[in-house]
């Protein structure tokens, strides 16, 4: 029998058949692991204790903004939304602006923002807006009245957004539609729905754009019913028609900014006896069935007793001024495409209406001197603010200033606009020449009641050499002297393309 050496036996006995580790080393490893675990447990307890202390300290810290009453925080949020609004007066649904930004600060602010409908009551619906975000926005706005500015030009993306807006129609207050004309019939069908009530709607604007030249306008009439609070309507559509109908008798403001037949216009105005502001563009009506209507209102003009502001075209025989009597008118803006009958139309209108006119804006470009004097002569003596639009005729400004400086033949006051206090000039002929500044100074010297002058001239060509120069020093010094002596204020503003301000100078008081 072979004898195994003792060393071999001890070595063999120390081998574990499960893990092949020496048995003598195994107890030592387990003990070290237990000790290490004990150390880690002690460290974990220490870290937990330190964490609890830090949490207690952080809870003890007072954040003043979080201690404010919810009502005050809400008012602060409302101011944030006002500052973030676009120039059109509506909030943009983008995460970088309020109120969406306020929901991302903390849970407390998020809860306050989402439970404040006034933060969500105004929204601009534009291309690229997600229907999910719009739906969330409108849901948080209820039940407050909503102001919607719907500006869409992509027919493929506009339908779901318009549908979401229509689903909240009973909460509309002010709504502006600028949408593709292809959406018109869908909009008409929605307004024709018997369950559509608009109890809060007070102002609505319609503007339909053509996505392509193939789009055709529908003759269907969009009827706005069950809108007892509706007061203001603005329509921008293709000419020859007003494609909507409302309860005209309840309107106080009506604006139609494209050409409409004078006969159609008069039929509507005869129902608008509560109007306070009216903006119209009309054109010649050649329909035989409208000719009798035009003749009727020429013999018996429509009386609008509450109308205070009116803007229209002086289009010779088709001017609305021929058919209206406006005894409360204080603000008149007129434009023209011919000067033959301007004086006759204005004279007859002022004689018939005898309005307490305070402001008039009149285009006088291309007027012969005699026609200009006759037109200024018929303006009511109550006018205090006069705005004149002049085109590219370089002599128009000098003629106008000279006409305003002519004294009355009786020796009392001036021949035209004796109560003039504010003079505004809209020029299309480029910068004012030094000689024209001298004519303006001559007018101001003889008419001390004029204390406010504005001259806005537009440059048609914008480039490196705009030809913009400050008025001569002698003119500036004269303006400043009048500013000290009688409080005269003078503003000269130079506009470029797209009404961009290039230069603005203020002189006097």
C-alpha positions in Angstrom: 0.0 0.0 0.0 1.4 3.3 -1.0 1.7 5.8 1.7 0.6 9.3 1.0 2.7 12.0 2.5 1.2 14.1 5.4 1.7 17.3 3.5 -0.3 15.9 0.6 -3.0 14.8 2.9 -3.3 18.2 4.6 -3.3 19.9 1.2 -6.0 17.6 -0.1 -8.1 18.0 3.0 -8.0 21.8 2.5 -9.6 21.7 -0.9 -13.4 22.4 -1.1 -15.1 20.2 -3.6 -17.7 22.9 -4.4 -15.7 26.0 -5.1 -12.1 24.6 -5.1 -11.2 27.3 -2.6 -8.9 26.4 0.3 -11.0 25.7 3.4 -8.7 27.5 5.6 -9.2 30.8 3.5 -13.0 30.6 3.5 -13.7 31.6 7.1 -11.3 34.5 6.8 -13.2 35.8 3.7 -16.6 35.6 5.2 -15.5 37.4 8.3 -14.0 40.2 6.3 -17.2 40.5 4.2 -19.3 40.6 7.4 -17.1 43.3 8.8 -17.3 45.3 5.6 -21.1 45.1 5.6 -21.2 46.3 9.1 -19.0 49.3 8.2 -21.3 50.1 5.2 -24.4 49.8 7.4 -22.9 52.3 9.8 -22.0 54.6 6.9 -25.5 54.3 5.5 -27.0 55.2 8.8 -24.8 58.2 9.1 -25.6 59.4 5.6 -29.4 58.9 6.2 -29.0 60.9 9.4 -27.2 63.7 7.5 -29.8 63.7 4.8 -32.6 64.0 7.3 -30.8 66.9 8.9 -30.4 68.7 5.5 -34.0 68.0 4.6 -35.1 69.5 7.9 -33.0 72.5 7.3 -34.3 73.0 3.8 -37.9 72.7 5.0 -37.1 75.3 7.6 -36.0 77.8 4.9 -38.8 80.2 3.9 -39.3 81.1 0.2 -41.2 84.4 0.2 -42.7 83.7 -3.3 -44.3 80.4 -2.0 -45.8 82.1 1.0 -47.9 84.5 -1.0 -51.6 83.9 -1.1 -52.7 82.2 -4.2 -54.8 85.2 -5.2 -51.6 87.4 -5.3 -49.7 84.8 -7.2 -52.5 84.6 -9.7 -52.3 88.4 -10.2 -48.6 88.2 -10.8 -49.2 85.4 -13.3 -51.7 87.5 -15.2 -49.1 90.3 -15.5 -46.6 87.8 -16.9 -49.1 86.8 -19.5 -49.8 90.4 -20.5 -46.0 91.0 -21.0 -45.7 87.9 -23.1 -48.5 88.7 -25.5 -48.0 89.4 -29.2 -48.8 92.8 -30.7 -52.2 91.3 -31.8 -53.0 91.0 -28.1 -53.0 87.2 -27.9 -50.9 84.7 -26.1 -48.7 82.3 -28.0 -49.0 78.6 -27.1 -45.2 77.9 -27.0 -43.3 76.5 -23.9 -40.9 79.5 -23.8 -43.7 82.0 -23.0 -46.3 82.4 -20.3 -48.6 80.8 -19.3 -47.0 77.4 -20.4 -43.7 78.6 -18.9 -45.3 79.1 -15.5 -46.4 75.4 -15.4 -42.8 74.2 -15.6 -41.4 75.9 -12.6 -42.7 73.9 -9.7 -45.8 71.9 -8.7 -47.3 74.7 -6.7 -47.1 77.1 -9.6 -48.3 74.5 -12.0 -51.4 73.9 -9.9 -52.1 77.6 -9.6 -51.6 78.2 -13.4 -53.8 75.3 -14.5 -56.6 76.4 -12.2 -56.6 80.0 -13.4 -58.8 80.2 -16.5 -58.0 83.8 -17.1 -54.4 82.8 -18.0 -55.8 80.8 -20.9 -58.7 82.9 -22.1 -56.7 84.4 -25.0 -54.8 82.4 -27.6 -53.4 82.9 -31.1 -54.0 79.7 -33.2 -51.4 79.6 -35.9 -49.8 77.1 -38.3 -47.7 74.5 -36.6 -49.8 74.5 -33.3 -50.4 71.0 -32.0 -54.1 70.1 -31.7 -53.3 68.4 -28.3 -51.8 71.7 -26.9 -54.7 73.7 -28.3 -57.3 71.3 -26.8 -55.5 71.5 -23.4 -55.4 75.3 -23.6 -59.1 75.7 -24.4 -60.1 73.2 -21.7 -58.2 75.2 -19.0 -59.8 78.4 -20.3 -63.4 77.3 -19.6 -65.7 78.6 -18.3 -64.4 82.1 -18.9 -65.1 84.0 -22.2 -62.4 83.4 -24.8 -60.6 85.6 -27.3 -59.3 83.6 -30.3 -57.1 84.9 -33.1 -57.2 82.1 -35.7 -54.6 82.7 -38.4 -54.1 79.7 -40.7 -53.1 79.4 -44.3 -52.5 75.7 -44.7 -55.8 73.9 -45.6 -54.3 70.5 -44.7 -53.5 71.6 -41.1 -56.3 74.1 -40.4 -59.3 71.7 -40.2 -58.5 70.0 -36.9 -57.6 73.3 -35.3 -60.8 75.0 -36.5 -62.9 72.1 -35.3 -61.4 72.4 -31.8 -62.2 76.1 -31.7 -65.8 75.4 -32.9 -66.2 72.9 -30.1 -65.8 75.7 -27.6 -68.0 78.2 -29.5 -70.3 78.9 -26.6 -67.4 80.5 -24.7 -66.3 82.8 -27.6 -66.1 86.5 -26.8 -63.9 88.0 -29.6 -63.0 85.8 -32.5 -60.9 86.6 -35.6 -60.9 84.2 -38.5 -58.1 84.4 -41.1 -58.4 81.0 -42.7 -58.3 79.5 -46.2 -61.4 80.1 -48.3 -61.8 76.3 -48.6 -62.8 76.4 -44.9 -65.7 78.8 -45.5 -68.3 76.2 -46.2 -67.3 74.1 -43.2 -67.6 77.2 -41.1 -71.0 78.0 -42.6 -72.3 74.5 -41.8 -71.0 74.8 -38.2 -72.8 78.2 -37.8 -76.0 76.7 -39.3 -76.1 73.9 -36.7 -79.3 74.3 -34.6 -77.5 73.7 -31.3 -74.8 76.3 -31.9 -75.4 79.1 -29.4 -73.1 82.1 -29.1 -74.3 83.8 -25.9 -71.0 85.6 -25.2 -69.9 86.6 -28.7 -69.4 90.4 -28.9 -66.9 90.8 -31.8 -66.1 88.7 -34.9 -63.8 89.2 -37.8 -63.7 87.3 -41.0 -60.8 87.2 -43.5 -60.7 84.4 -46.1 -57.5 83.7 -48.1 -57.1 81.7 -51.3 -54.6 78.9 -51.0 -54.3 78.7 -54.8 -55.7 80.4 -57.9 -58.0 77.5 -58.4 -60.0 78.2 -55.3 -63.4 79.7 -56.0 -65.6 81.7 -53.7 -68.9 80.3 -52.7 -72.1 82.3 -52.9 -73.5 80.7 -49.8 -74.2 83.1 -46.9 -72.8 82.5 -43.5 -75.5 83.3 -40.9 -74.6 84.2 -37.3 -77.6 83.4 -35.2 -78.3 83.3 -31.5 -75.6 85.8 -30.7 -77.5 88.4 -28.6 -74.3 90.2 -27.5 -72.7 90.7 -30.9 -71.8 94.4 -31.5 -68.8 94.4 -33.8 -68.3 92.8 -37.2 -65.4 93.1 -39.6 -65.4 91.5 -43.0 -62.5 91.1 -45.4 -63.6 89.1 -48.4 -63.6 89.1 -52.2 -65.5 92.1 -53.6 -69.2 92.4 -54.7 -70.7 90.6 -51.7 -70.9 90.5 -47.9 -70.9 86.8 -47.4 -72.4 86.9 -43.9 -75.6 87.9 -42.3 -76.2 89.0 -38.7 -78.8 90.9 -36.8 -77.6 94.2 -38.2 -79.9 96.3 -35.9 -77.7 95.4 -32.8 -74.3 96.3 -34.3 -72.4 99.3 -33.1 -69.3 98.8 -35.2 -69.1 97.6 -38.8 -66.0 97.4 -41.0 -66.0 96.1 -44.5 -62.5 96.6 -46.0 -63.0 95.4 -49.6 -65.3 96.7 -52.3 -69.0 96.1 -51.9 -71.8 97.2 -54.2 -73.4 100.4 -53.1 -76.9 99.0 -53.3 -76.1 96.0 -51.1 -74.4 98.4 -48.7 -77.4 100.7 -48.4 -79.8 97.8 -47.8 -77.7 96.8 -44.8 -77.0 100.3 -43.5 -80.8 101.0 -43.4 -80.9 98.3 -40.7 -77.9 99.5 -38.7 -79.4 102.3 -36.8 -77.3 101.7 -33.7 -73.9 102.1 -35.5 -71.2 104.2 -33.8 -68.3 103.3 -36.1 -68.4 102.5 -39.8 -65.6 101.7 -42.3 -66.7 101.0 -45.9 -65.3 100.6 -49.4 -67.9 100.7 -52.1 -67.9 100.6 -55.9 -70.3 101.3 -58.7 -73.5 99.2 -58.6 -74.6 98.2 -62.1 -77.4 95.8 -61.1 -80.7 96.9 -62.3 -82.5 95.6 -59.3 -80.3 97.8 -57.1 -80.7 101.0 -59.2 -84.1 101.7 -57.6 -82.6 101.2 -54.1 -79.9 103.8 -54.9 -82.4 106.3 -56.2 -84.6 105.7 -53.1 -81.9 106.6 -50.6 -80.7 109.5 -52.7 -84.1 111.1 -52.3 -84.4 110.0 -48.6 -81.0 109.6 -47.1 -80.4 107.0 -44.3 -80.1 108.7 -40.9 -77.6 107.0 -38.5 -78.1 109.1 -35.3 -75.3 107.5 -33.2 -72.5 107.2 -35.8 -69.4 109.1 -34.6 -66.6 107.7 -36.8 -66.9 107.1 -40.5 -64.3 106.1 -43.1 -65.3 105.8 -46.8 -64.3 106.4 -50.4 -65.1 109.6 -52.2 -66.0 107.9 -55.5 -67.9 110.6 -57.2 -71.6 109.5 -57.7 -71.1 106.3 -55.7 -69.9 107.7 -52.5 -71.9 106.6 -49.4 -71.9 110.2 -48.2 -74.5 110.9 -50.8 -77.0 108.6 -49.1 -76.3 109.2 -45.4 -77.2 111.8 -42.8 -74.9 111.6 -39.8 -75.8 114.3 -37.2 -73.4 112.9 -34.5 -70.3 112.5 -36.7 -67.1 113.7 -35.1 -64.4 111.8 -37.0 -64.4 111.5 -40.8 -61.8 109.8 -43.0 -62.2 110.0 -46.8 -60.2 108.7 -49.7 -60.9 109.3 -53.4 -60.2 108.0 -56.9 -61.3 111.2 -58.6 -61.7 114.9 -57.6 -64.5 116.0 -59.9 -67.3 115.8 -57.3 -65.4 116.0 -54.1 -66.4 119.5 -53.1 -70.0 118.9 -54.2 -70.3 115.6 -52.2 -68.8 117.0 -49.0 -70.7 120.3 -49.2 -74.1 118.5 -49.6 -73.2 116.1 -46.8 -72.1 118.7 -44.3 -75.1 120.9 -45.1 -77.5 118.0 -44.6 -75.9 116.5 -41.5 -74.5 119.6 -39.7 -72.2 117.3 -37.7 -70.1 118.4 -34.8 -67.0 117.3 -36.7 -63.7 117.4 -34.7 -61.3 115.5 -36.9 -61.0 114.9 -40.7 -58.6 113.0 -42.8 -58.7 113.9 -46.5 -56.6 112.9 -49.6 -55.7 116.0 -51.5 -53.1 114.8 -53.9 -53.5 116.1 -57.4 -56.1 118.7 -56.4 -55.9 121.9 -58.5 -55.5 124.9 -56.3 -59.1 126.1 -56.9 -60.6 122.7 -56.1 -58.4 122.5 -53.0 -59.6 125.9 -51.7 -63.2 125.0 -52.4 -62.9 121.7 -50.6 -61.2 123.3 -47.5 -63.9 126.0 -47.5 -66.7 123.5 -47.1 -65.2 121.8 -44.0 -67.1 122.6 -40.8 -65.6 125.3 -38.6 -65.6 122.9 -35.6 -62.7 120.8 -37.0 -59.7 120.9 -34.7 -57.6 118.1 -36.1 -56.9 117.8 -39.8 -54.9 115.1 -41.5 -54.0 115.3 -45.2 -52.6 112.6 -47.4 -50.5 113.9 -50.3 -49.0 111.8 -53.0 -45.9 112.4 -55.2 -46.9 115.8 -56.4 -44.2 118.0 -55.0 -46.4 121.1 -55.2 -49.3 119.6 -53.2 -47.7 120.4 -49.8 -46.9 124.0 -50.7 -50.3 124.5 -52.1 -52.0 123.0 -49.0 -49.9 125.1 -46.5 -50.6 128.2 -48.5 -54.3 127.5 -48.6 -54.4 127.0 -44.8 -52.7 130.3 -44.3 -55.2 132.4 -46.2 -57.2 134.7 -43.9 -60.9 135.1 -44.1 -62.2 137.9 -46.4 -64.2 139.3 -43.4 -61.0 139.8 -41.5 -62.0 137.3 -38.8 -59.9 134.2 -38.5 -58.9 132.1 -41.5 -60.7 131.0 -44.6 -60.3 127.3 -43.9 -60.5 125.3 -40.7 -60.4 128.3 -38.3 -60.3 126.2 -35.1 -57.3 124.1 -36.3 -55.1 122.9 -33.5 -53.4 119.7 -34.8 -52.1 119.3 -38.3 -50.9 115.9 -39.6 -49.3 115.4 -43.0 -48.9 112.0 -44.7 -46.5 112.5 -47.5 -45.5 110.1 -50.3 -43.1 112.4 -52.0 -40.0 111.8 -50.0 -38.2 114.1 -47.5 -39.5 117.6 -47.0 -37.5 120.3 -48.8 -36.2 123.4 -47.0 -38.6 125.6 -48.9 -41.5 123.5 -47.7 -40.3 123.8 -44.1 -40.3 127.5 -44.6 -43.9 127.4 -45.8 -44.8 125.3 -42.7 -43.1 127.9 -40.4 -45.0 130.7 -42.2 -48.3 128.9 -41.5 -47.4 128.3 -37.9 -46.5 132.0 -37.4 -49.9 133.2 -38.6 -51.9 130.4 -36.9 -50.8 130.4 -33.2 -53.6 128.1 -32.2 -51.8 125.2 -33.9 -49.9 123.5 -31.2 -49.2 120.0 -32.6 -47.7 119.2 -36.0 -46.8 115.8 -37.4 -45.2 115.1 -40.8 -44.9 111.5 -41.8 -43.1 110.9 -45.2 -42.4 107.6 -46.8 -39.4 106.7 -48.9 -40.2 104.5 -51.8 -36.6 103.6 -52.5 -34.6 102.2 -49.6 -30.8 101.8 -50.1 -27.4 102.9 -48.9 -28.2 106.6 -49.7 -31.7 107.3 -48.4 -31.3 111.0 -48.5 -32.5 111.4 -44.9 -31.3 114.6 -43.4 -32.4 116.5 -40.3 -34.4 119.7 -40.9 -32.2 122.8 -41.2 -30.9 124.3 -38.0 -32.8 127.5 -38.5 -36.0 125.5 -38.8 -35.2 123.5 -35.7 -34.5 126.6 -33.7 -37.8 128.2 -34.8 -39.7 125.0 -33.8 -38.0 125.1 -30.4 -38.7 128.8 -29.9 -42.4 128.2 -30.6 -42.3 125.2 -28.2 -41.2 127.5 -25.4 -43.5 130.4 -26.3 -46.8 128.5 -27.0 -46.2 124.8 -26.3 -45.8 123.8 -29.9 -44.9 120.1 -30.5 -43.5 119.0 -33.9 -42.8 115.4 -34.9 -41.1 114.5 -38.2 -41.1 110.8 -39.0 -39.4 109.1 -41.9 -40.9 105.7 -42.9 -39.3 103.1 -45.2 -40.8 100.1 -46.8 -43.3 98.1 -44.7 -43.8 101.2 -42.5 -40.4 100.7 -40.9 -39.2 103.7 -38.9 -36.0 105.1 -40.3 -35.8 108.4 -38.5 -37.9 110.3 -35.9 -37.3 113.8 -34.8 -39.2 115.7 -32.1 -39.0 119.4 -31.7 -40.6 122.0 -29.5 -42.4 121.3 -26.2 
